[in-house]
Amino acid sequence: MGAQLRVYRRRIRSTKSMAKITRAMELIAATRITKAQRAVEAAGPYAREITRAVSAVAGRVSDHPLLTAAENPTRAAILVVTSDKGLAGAYTANAIKEADSLAQLLKEQGKEVVTYMVGRKGVAFYKFRERPLAQAWENITERPAYADAQEIGGILMDRFIQDTAEGGVDEIHIVSTEFVSMLTQRAASHRVLPLEIEEVDAEELERQQGGPLPLYEFEPSPEEALDRLLPQYVTNRIYFALLESAASQQASRRAAMKAATDNAEELAKTLTRQANQARQAEITNEISEIVGGADALAAASAGSE
């Protein structure tokens, strides 16, 4: 067996082994997507109801510091949700790109940007480029818990309530990946605080909500109810963003591993064809050498006679 043929066969074996690994990772990611989707669906009703409650109480409060935007905002916080593990395609890169676009927009508006990072990959990206991070959380993106969202939300709320002269922020933004479908995941940014209040027609709002709006009574006052609801609202928004990002991460990883498996299988087919061509060339060369040797022996025998 020639050296070239041995090289081809070694590469074929390694390529097929890699295809088995990526195929297994694809199946694992597909299984985890289902669990992540169930978690998002389970958190959906509470997220909708607390949003409706906050909207209702906000409509009764005329002036509240958490609802009123600062006249001259000087500092904004951005929470970026990335991944703790790789092999997820452009999942982390898209989130960081969206965060950079948002940060550039805020800087053009004259605001200082304070970045909070979730995910080891995003932390490594910022540290390698020596970008400042106010705080980072790792090892929570695969299976996010509500306690993690409470910790993050508490820190962000403290910075929002704090005076800007003492290091507080005027705005809180979240950059995460929305789970649109198994094939589509979209990095997006949303402003969490201060709340944006829009005047909408009652009939239009009922159609959007899928039914008549509930009637709320707030005790002891709408202001105190809002003080209690807003931290829970922010925590829930962060938790829902973490859950959607977890599902998007698994979907992106599944797509990346499927593409890697298909490429490995295609490469194995190409290497097999090249190995067959090399083997055929070796056989042809050996036959030529045998025929040439036989002709030489025949000519030598005829000359001796």
ZITAMO-V735378 format. One line per field, one symbol per residue. burial: + if it has 9 or more other ideal C-beta (glycine too) atoms within 8 Angstrom, else -. Layout:
burial=???
This chain:
burial=----++-++-++--++-++--++-++--++-++--++-++--++--+--+++++-+++--+--+-++--+--+++++++++++++--+--++-++++++-+++--++---+-+++++++++++-+++-----+--+++-+++-+---++++++++++-++-+-+---++++++++++++-----+-+++-++++----------++------+----+---+-+++--+++++++++++++++++++++++++++++++++--++-++--++-++--++--+-----------------------
